[in-house]
């Protein structure tokens, strides 16, 4: 075996020792994202290309910036049908009917009258 073949095998051994798992790399990316490092800085620190860092950022963002608990909807009281802020009027209410007909009057064709047959 020549010196060149020996050099290649030593390089492969170094790479095997230096490799991290995906989870370890994502943890490092998450830590650096908290420190507001740029993707180029993260790539340089991990000795990978920038597109590789972009592949890890979605998972790292979930670790670095976990979502806050989603707000729960306010439960309305059943005894008041209109609720605290009014809510919709019941069907057939005079105010609702007046508004409905007023809106329909807007679309009436001028000079058109319905002929009622007797």
Beta strands, then each sheet from edge to edge (+ up, - down):
end
